[in-house]
């Protein structure tokens, strides 16, 4: 016979939850008809598990499991964060953590690489977008959540982890052993490609990204001015919304940057550019690929719709939703999608992506094939573009750029040079 003392706390929780539900029955029925019977079903299940399950389960385990199950029915970017997961998320936005450097998603229930982050062990080991991870060391990833995978993949510097992956171009699974490192993501790298032609690569959008871009621009302008700028957003998985807006604002003297629209009036917000502090007077080419997502797509869409830049590359990832983190009383948190965002012209790119003005594929390895990417529309339970019809379905580097090996970048630079030639012709005319 089970210990009644062990059962009692769970019954108290169930009873308290039921009491609170009863207290708000009228309001619940008025706002969301039919929800009360479902909540009653939840308390019944909680009670039955407490009474009859073969082993004792603590109430907090059951409640946490219920919350995880509830959020799993939403879009792939909404999730429950335990105390540990919440701490990990806070660390990742500061740009320094121990691990491999992979952006992950779920595709058809399988753990899949969205993009490796440039300059990290995963990128150097040859991990590619679209690789499906079957095992992490000896642990199968079947039914593994993203949070569980991240927890296993991160670890002390110098330790090794072996990934068993399936790649479309390979006949059999590959085993890739990667040594963990302290992943300090330098958000912005910059250099002069040639006299007068600058290059800025934004790897992700952290708390200091816009300031780093500002300093890079000031340095390049001091070196003799700019005839043109290549802004590289390939393999950029996104990050902080406010930083995407701030970076866009650096290059736009006026006009709308992005606007969000959700269920609540306070989630319907327009973000406008300001003339002060704008870097203007030179053309911009933005390079994107299937690893360009979220905040990076906001920048691409803002510069494209305001006719400030030409977008070159291949269609981007297609994540146009806004998440907020709501801390909970016990130190855990809820990451919740609260709105969709739209480009200045009103385009929803959710599950569609930014279409480049000039489509340029990036050749890989043998120069005979092109890269394939997993995109937002491939993820389980993704949001559809509201008000729009669903659509059918380059390798870059850290350190000094190599124009001979980076076809997309070379194309962007050549476009800027052509721009300058036509500008002189126009002046002469």
C-alpha positions as CSV (number, residue, x, y, z in Angstrom):
1,X,0.0,0.0,0.0
2,X,1.3,3.4,-0.9
3,X,2.3,5.9,1.7
4,X,-0.6,8.3,2.3
5,X,1.8,11.0,3.3
6,X,3.4,10.8,-0.1
7,X,0.0,11.1,-1.8
8,X,-1.3,13.9,0.3
9,X,0.8,16.8,-1.2
10,X,-0.3,15.9,-4.7
11,X,-4.0,15.7,-3.7
12,X,-3.7,19.1,-2.0
13,X,-2.2,20.5,-5.2
14,X,-5.0,19.0,-7.3
15,X,-7.6,20.2,-4.8
16,X,-6.2,23.7,-4.8
17,X,-6.1,23.9,-8.6
18,X,-9.7,22.6,-8.7
19,X,-10.7,25.2,-6.1
20,X,-9.1,28.1,-8.1
21,X,-10.8,26.8,-11.3
22,X,-14.1,26.8,-9.5
23,X,-13.6,30.4,-8.3
24,X,-13.1,31.6,-11.9
25,X,-15.7,29.4,-13.6
26,X,-17.9,32.2,-14.7
27,X,-15.0,34.3,-16.1
28,X,-13.5,31.3,-17.9
29,X,-16.7,30.3,-19.5
30,X,-17.4,33.9,-20.6
31,X,-14.0,34.4,-22.1
32,X,-13.2,30.9,-23.4
33,X,-16.3,28.7,-23.7
34,X,-15.8,25.1,-23.0
35,X,-12.4,25.4,-21.2
36,X,-13.7,24.5,-17.7
37,X,-14.5,20.9,-18.5
38,X,-11.0,20.5,-20.0
39,X,-9.5,21.9,-16.8
40,X,-11.6,19.6,-14.8
41,X,-10.3,16.7,-16.9
42,X,-6.7,17.8,-16.1
43,X,-7.3,17.7,-12.3
44,X,-9.0,14.3,-12.7
45,X,-5.9,13.0,-14.5
46,X,-3.6,14.5,-11.9
47,X,-5.6,12.8,-9.2
48,X,-5.7,9.4,-11.0
49,X,-1.9,9.4,-11.5
50,X,-1.3,10.3,-7.9
51,X,-3.6,7.4,-6.8
52,X,-2.8,4.6,-9.2
53,X,0.5,5.1,-11.1
54,X,2.9,2.3,-10.4
55,X,5.6,4.6,-8.9
56,X,5.4,7.7,-6.8
57,X,5.7,10.9,-8.8
58,X,6.1,14.3,-7.2
59,X,3.5,17.0,-7.9
60,X,6.0,19.4,-9.3
61,X,7.2,16.8,-11.8
62,X,3.6,16.2,-13.0
63,X,2.8,19.9,-13.2
64,X,6.0,20.7,-15.1
65,X,5.4,17.8,-17.5
66,X,1.9,19.1,-18.1
67,X,3.2,22.6,-18.9
68,X,5.8,21.1,-21.3
69,X,3.1,19.1,-23.0
70,X,0.9,22.2,-23.3
71,X,3.6,24.3,-24.9
72,X,4.5,21.5,-27.3
73,X,1.1,22.0,-29.0
74,X,2.1,25.5,-29.9
75,X,4.6,26.7,-32.6
76,X,8.2,25.4,-32.4
77,X,9.5,28.6,-30.8
78,X,7.2,28.6,-27.8
79,X,8.5,26.5,-24.9
80,X,8.7,26.1,-21.2
81,X,12.1,26.8,-19.7
82,X,13.2,25.1,-16.5
83,X,15.4,27.1,-14.1
84,X,18.5,25.5,-15.8
85,X,17.1,26.2,-19.3
86,X,16.3,29.8,-18.5
87,X,19.9,30.3,-17.3
88,X,21.3,28.8,-20.5
89,X,19.1,31.0,-22.6
90,X,20.4,34.1,-20.7
91,X,24.0,33.0,-21.2
92,X,23.5,32.5,-25.0
93,X,22.3,36.1,-25.5
94,X,25.5,37.4,-23.9
95,X,27.5,35.5,-26.5
96,X,29.7,33.3,-24.4
97,X,29.0,29.6,-23.4
98,X,30.5,26.2,-23.6
99,X,29.5,23.9,-26.4
100,X,29.6,23.2,-30.2
101,X,27.9,26.2,-31.8
102,X,24.8,24.7,-33.6
103,X,21.4,26.2,-34.1
104,X,18.9,23.3,-33.9
105,X,15.3,22.7,-34.8
106,X,12.9,19.7,-35.1
107,X,12.0,18.5,-38.6
108,X,9.5,15.6,-38.9
109,X,10.3,14.8,-35.2
110,X,14.0,14.6,-35.8
111,X,16.7,16.8,-34.3
112,X,18.0,18.8,-37.3
113,X,20.7,21.4,-37.8
114,X,19.3,24.7,-38.9
115,X,22.8,26.2,-39.2
116,X,26.2,25.9,-37.6
117,X,27.4,29.2,-36.2
118,X,30.5,30.5,-38.0
119,X,33.9,30.1,-36.3
120,X,32.6,27.5,-33.9
121,X,33.8,23.8,-33.5
122,X,30.7,22.6,-35.3
123,X,31.3,24.9,-38.3
124,X,35.0,23.8,-38.5
125,X,34.0,20.1,-38.2
126,X,31.9,20.4,-41.3
127,X,28.4,20.2,-39.8
128,X,26.0,21.5,-42.4
129,X,22.4,22.9,-42.5
130,X,19.9,20.1,-42.8
131,X,22.1,17.4,-41.1
132,X,19.8,15.2,-39.0
133,X,21.3,14.1,-35.7
134,X,20.4,10.5,-34.9
135,X,22.6,10.1,-31.8
136,X,24.6,12.3,-29.4
137,X,27.3,10.0,-28.2
138,X,25.4,6.8,-27.4
139,X,22.0,8.6,-26.7
140,X,19.4,8.3,-29.4
141,X,17.7,11.7,-30.2
142,X,14.2,10.1,-30.8
143,X,11.6,12.2,-29.0
144,X,14.4,14.4,-27.5
145,X,13.4,18.0,-27.0
146,X,15.5,20.9,-28.2
147,X,16.2,21.9,-24.6
148,X,17.4,18.4,-23.7
149,X,19.6,18.3,-26.8
150,X,21.2,21.6,-25.9
151,X,21.8,20.5,-22.4
152,X,23.7,17.4,-23.6
153,X,25.6,19.2,-26.3
154,X,27.0,21.9,-24.0
155,X,29.8,20.9,-21.7
156,X,33.3,21.7,-20.4
157,X,35.9,23.0,-22.8
158,X,38.1,20.3,-24.2
159,X,35.6,17.5,-23.8
160,X,34.5,15.6,-26.9
161,X,31.1,14.7,-28.3
162,X,30.3,12.4,-31.2
163,X,27.3,13.1,-33.4
164,X,25.8,10.5,-35.6
165,X,24.2,12.4,-38.5
166,X,22.2,11.6,-41.7
167,X,23.0,13.8,-44.6
168,X,21.0,13.8,-47.9
169,X,24.2,13.6,-50.0
170,X,25.5,10.6,-48.1
171,X,24.4,7.0,-48.5
172,X,25.0,6.1,-44.8
173,X,25.1,7.9,-41.5
174,X,28.3,9.8,-40.6
175,X,30.0,10.0,-37.2
176,X,31.5,13.4,-36.5
177,X,33.5,13.9,-33.3
178,X,33.7,17.5,-32.1
179,X,35.7,19.0,-29.3
180,X,33.7,21.4,-27.2
181,X,35.1,24.9,-26.7
182,X,34.1,28.1,-24.9
183,X,31.8,29.6,-27.6
184,X,32.3,33.3,-27.5
185,X,30.5,34.5,-30.5
186,X,32.0,37.7,-31.8
187,X,28.8,39.2,-33.1
188,X,30.4,41.5,-35.7
189,X,33.5,41.2,-37.8
190,X,34.5,43.8,-40.4
191,X,37.3,44.6,-42.9
192,X,37.9,46.5,-46.1
193,X,37.6,44.2,-49.1
194,X,39.3,46.7,-51.4
195,X,39.9,50.4,-51.0
196,X,36.5,52.0,-50.7
197,X,34.6,48.8,-50.3
198,X,33.7,47.7,-46.8
199,X,32.5,44.3,-45.4
200,X,30.6,43.7,-42.2
201,X,29.5,40.2,-41.1
202,X,26.9,40.0,-38.4
203,X,26.9,36.5,-36.9
204,X,24.0,37.0,-34.5
205,X,22.2,39.8,-32.7
206,X,23.4,40.2,-29.1
207,X,23.2,43.0,-26.6
208,X,26.1,44.9,-28.1
209,X,25.6,44.2,-31.9
210,X,24.4,47.6,-33.0
211,X,27.2,49.4,-31.1
212,X,29.7,47.0,-32.7
213,X,28.3,47.8,-36.2
214,X,28.5,51.5,-35.5
215,X,32.1,51.3,-34.5
216,X,32.9,49.2,-37.5
217,X,31.3,51.8,-39.8
218,X,33.1,54.7,-38.1
219,X,36.4,52.9,-38.5
220,X,35.9,52.3,-42.2
221,X,34.8,55.8,-42.9
222,X,37.9,57.2,-41.2
223,X,40.1,55.0,-43.4
224,X,39.1,57.0,-46.5
225,X,35.3,56.8,-47.0
226,X,33.1,54.2,-48.6
227,X,32.0,53.6,-52.2
228,X,29.9,50.6,-51.1
229,X,29.3,48.2,-48.3
230,X,28.6,44.4,-48.2
231,X,26.5,43.4,-45.2
232,X,26.8,39.6,-44.7
233,X,23.9,38.0,-42.8
234,X,24.4,34.4,-43.9
235,X,24.2,31.8,-41.2
236,X,22.8,34.4,-38.8
237,X,20.1,32.7,-36.7
238,X,18.7,35.9,-35.3
239,X,18.7,37.1,-31.7
240,X,17.4,40.3,-30.0
241,X,14.6,42.2,-31.8
242,X,15.8,45.6,-30.4
243,X,19.2,45.0,-31.9
244,X,17.8,44.2,-35.3
245,X,15.9,47.4,-35.2
246,X,18.9,49.4,-34.0
247,X,21.1,48.0,-36.8
248,X,18.5,48.8,-39.4
249,X,18.2,52.3,-38.0
250,X,22.0,52.9,-38.6
251,X,21.4,52.7,-42.4
252,X,17.9,54.2,-42.7
253,X,17.4,58.0,-42.4
254,X,13.6,57.6,-42.2
255,X,10.7,55.3,-42.8
256,X,9.3,52.2,-41.2
257,X,11.7,49.4,-40.1
258,X,9.3,46.7,-39.0
259,X,6.0,46.3,-37.3
260,X,4.5,43.6,-35.1
261,X,0.9,42.5,-34.9
262,X,-0.5,40.1,-32.2
263,X,-3.8,39.4,-30.4
264,X,-3.4,42.2,-27.9
265,X,-3.4,45.9,-28.8
266,X,0.0,46.4,-27.0
267,X,1.6,43.8,-29.3
268,X,0.8,46.0,-32.4
269,X,3.8,48.2,-32.6
270,X,5.5,50.1,-35.4
271,X,9.3,50.8,-35.3
272,X,10.5,53.8,-37.2
273,X,14.0,54.9,-38.3
274,X,15.6,58.1,-37.2
275,X,17.8,60.4,-39.2
276,X,20.3,61.1,-36.5
277,X,23.3,58.8,-36.6
278,X,22.5,57.4,-40.0
279,X,25.3,56.1,-42.3
280,X,24.2,57.1,-45.7
281,X,25.6,58.1,-49.1
282,X,26.8,54.7,-50.3
283,X,25.1,51.6,-51.8
284,X,24.7,48.4,-49.8
285,X,24.5,44.8,-50.8
286,X,23.1,42.4,-48.3
287,X,23.9,38.7,-48.6
288,X,21.5,36.1,-47.2
289,X,21.0,32.3,-47.3
290,X,18.8,29.7,-45.7
291,X,20.6,30.2,-42.4
292,X,19.5,33.8,-42.3
293,X,16.6,33.9,-39.8
294,X,14.5,36.1,-37.6
295,X,16.3,39.3,-36.5
296,X,18.5,39.0,-39.6
297,X,15.4,38.8,-41.8
298,X,14.1,42.0,-40.1
299,X,17.2,43.8,-41.2
300,X,17.1,42.4,-44.7
301,X,13.4,43.2,-45.2
302,X,13.8,46.7,-43.8
303,X,16.7,47.6,-46.1
304,X,15.0,45.9,-49.1
305,X,11.6,47.6,-48.7
306,X,13.1,51.0,-48.1
307,X,15.2,50.6,-51.3
308,X,18.4,51.0,-49.2
309,X,20.1,47.8,-50.3
310,X,20.1,45.1,-52.9
311,X,19.6,41.6,-51.5
312,X,21.8,38.9,-53.0
313,X,21.9,35.1,-52.3
314,X,19.1,32.6,-51.7
315,X,15.8,32.7,-49.9
316,X,16.1,33.1,-46.2
317,X,14.8,30.9,-43.3
318,X,11.4,32.4,-42.9
319,X,10.9,33.0,-39.2
320,X,8.7,36.1,-38.7
321,X,7.4,35.6,-35.2
322,X,8.2,37.5,-32.0
323,X,8.9,35.7,-28.7
324,X,8.8,37.1,-25.2
325,X,10.3,35.5,-22.1
326,X,8.0,35.6,-19.0
327,X,9.8,34.6,-15.8
328,X,7.8,32.5,-13.4
329,X,7.8,32.6,-9.7
330,X,10.1,29.6,-9.1
331,X,12.9,30.9,-11.4
332,X,11.7,29.0,-14.5
333,X,10.2,30.9,-17.5
334,X,7.8,30.7,-20.4
335,X,9.1,31.5,-23.9
336,X,6.0,32.5,-25.8
337,X,5.3,33.6,-29.4
338,X,3.2,36.8,-29.0
339,X,3.2,38.4,-32.4
340,X,4.1,38.1,-36.1
341,X,6.3,40.7,-37.6
342,X,5.9,42.3,-41.0
343,X,8.3,44.1,-43.3
344,X,7.7,47.9,-43.9
345,X,5.6,47.2,-47.0
346,X,3.4,44.8,-45.0
347,X,4.9,41.5,-46.2
348,X,4.6,38.5,-43.9
349,X,7.7,36.3,-44.5
350,X,6.6,33.7,-42.0
351,X,7.4,30.2,-43.4
352,X,8.2,32.0,-46.7
353,X,11.5,33.9,-46.2
354,X,13.0,37.0,-47.8
355,X,13.4,36.5,-51.5
356,X,16.7,38.0,-52.8
357,X,16.6,40.7,-55.5
358,X,19.3,38.7,-57.3
359,X,19.4,35.0,-56.7
360,X,22.9,33.7,-56.4
361,X,23.6,30.2,-55.3
362,X,26.7,29.4,-53.3
363,X,28.8,26.5,-54.7
364,X,30.2,24.1,-52.2
365,X,33.3,21.9,-52.2
366,X,33.5,20.5,-55.7
367,X,31.7,23.5,-57.2
368,X,29.2,21.1,-58.7
369,X,26.5,21.2,-56.1
370,X,24.7,23.9,-54.1
371,X,23.8,24.1,-50.4
372,X,20.5,22.8,-49.1
373,X,18.9,24.4,-46.0
374,X,16.2,23.5,-43.5
375,X,13.8,26.4,-43.1
376,X,10.9,27.5,-40.9
377,X,8.3,25.9,-43.0
378,X,10.0,22.5,-42.5
379,X,9.6,22.7,-38.7
380,X,6.8,20.9,-36.9
381,X,3.7,23.1,-36.0
382,X,5.2,26.2,-37.6
383,X,3.0,29.3,-37.9
384,X,1.6,30.0,-41.3
385,X,1.9,33.5,-42.8
386,X,-1.3,35.3,-41.6
387,X,-3.3,36.6,-44.5
388,X,-1.0,35.0,-47.1
389,X,-1.1,31.8,-49.1
390,X,1.5,29.2,-48.0
391,X,4.4,28.8,-50.5
392,X,6.1,25.7,-51.8
393,X,9.1,24.8,-50.9
394,X,27.1,29.9,-49.1
395,X,29.4,28.8,-47.5
396,X,31.1,31.6,-45.6
397,X,34.0,31.7,-43.2
398,X,35.5,33.4,-40.1
399,X,38.6,35.4,-40.3
400,X,39.8,37.2,-43.5
401,X,37.4,36.6,-46.4
402,X,38.5,34.7,-49.5
403,X,36.9,36.2,-52.6
404,X,38.1,33.4,-54.8
405,X,36.2,30.7,-52.7
406,X,33.2,32.8,-51.7
407,X,31.1,33.2,-54.9
408,X,28.3,35.1,-53.3
409,X,30.6,37.6,-51.7
410,X,32.5,38.2,-54.9
411,X,29.3,38.7,-56.8
412,X,28.2,41.3,-54.2
413,X,31.5,43.2,-54.4
414,X,31.3,43.1,-58.3
415,X,27.8,44.5,-58.1
416,X,28.9,47.4,-55.9
417,X,31.7,48.2,-58.4
418,X,29.2,48.1,-61.3
419,X,27.0,50.4,-59.3
420,X,29.9,52.9,-59.0
421,X,30.5,52.7,-62.7
422,X,26.9,53.4,-63.6
423,X,26.8,56.2,-61.1
424,X,29.8,57.9,-62.9
425,X,28.1,57.4,-66.2
426,X,25.0,59.0,-64.9
427,X,27.0,62.0,-63.6
428,X,28.7,62.4,-67.0
429,X,25.4,62.3,-68.8
